[in-house]
Amino acid sequence: MNFVRPHHHASQWFLQTAFVAAYVLYLLRIALPLNYHPQQKVVYSTIGLATWITVLRGMLIAMLAGYLFQPWSQTDIGPIQRSWAPGAMYIMAAILDYVDGVVARARNHATRLGEFLDVNIDGLGLLVAPLLAVWYSQLPLAYLSVSAAYYLLNMGIWLRKKVSLPVFKLEPRAGARMVAGFQMGFVGIALLPVFSPPAALRRSMIIPSTSPSMI
């Protein structure tokens, strides 16, 4: 049985998507002075393809944010059930997270701008996607600690600077990227209508008949 998404759900999706998309464009705007190679310090006149791929990844996450705080739709779009859309969007964003780096290296167009956007959009994705998975009862509430980690770290850095305490630069670690990639893949799969929510996490009293039929 299919459920038709009411008009107010579509309006909510649009407003939430527009808000997060505006945030992504704001990040791009404030970081434009960083559009230079880390070793050359000369600002490029154009934004590279890799950076645009990163922005596209941000827009996919913005679209994902549109589904927050709404029922998990079962409306069909042609032969495809809409319930697959959130997971597909986040998995595509995770794939693009790998692609933008490959493109930047292949075109020798790695920039501080790309690094800034990459880190911030990673953090945004790991905020929005787990929150949506918890809302759909696909992950436990405790998993939101993953969402909070990046922002708590930034808050801690800001507080240390505010009180004139030393802040040490974190060196890049291959293991950290691997863990982040695993987290994105895991949450993306959790957002697919493949696994039934744990019985203890069901919210049938709050949003009845909203979880899609599980395969």
Stockholm file with secondary structure:
# STOCKHOLM 1.0

chainA/1-215         MNFVRPHHHASQWFLQTAFVAAYVLYLLRIALPLNYHPQQKVVYSTIGLATWITVLRGMLIAMLAGYLFQPWSQTDIGPIQRSWAPGAMYIMAAILDYVDGVVARARNHATRLGEFLDVNIDGLGLLVAPLLAVWYSQLPLAYLSVSAAYYLLNMGIWLRKKVSLPVFKLEPRAGARMVAGFQMGFVGIALLPVFSPPAALRRSMIIPSTSPSMI
#=GR chainA/1-215 SS CCCCCCHHHHHHHHHHHHHHHHHHHHHHHHTGGGCBCTTTCCBCSSCCHHHHHHHHHHHHHHHHHTTTTSCCCCCEETTEEGGGHHHHHHHHHHHHHHHHHHHHHHTTCCCHHHHHHHHHHHHHHHHHHHHHHHHTTSSCGGGHHHHHHHHHHHHHHHHHHHTTCCCCCCCCCHHHHHHHHHHHHHHHHHTSTTSCCCGGGCCTTTSTTCSCCCC
#=GC SS_cons         CCCCCCHHHHHHHHHHHHHHHHHHHHHHHHTGGGCBCTTTCCBCSSCCHHHHHHHHHHHHHHHHHTTTTSCCCCCEETTEEGGGHHHHHHHHHHHHHHHHHHHHHHTTCCCHHHHHHHHHHHHHHHHHHHHHHHHTTSSCGGGHHHHHHHHHHHHHHHHHHHTTCCCCCCCCCHHHHHHHHHHHHHHHHHTSTTSCCCGGGCCTTTSTTCSCCCC
//
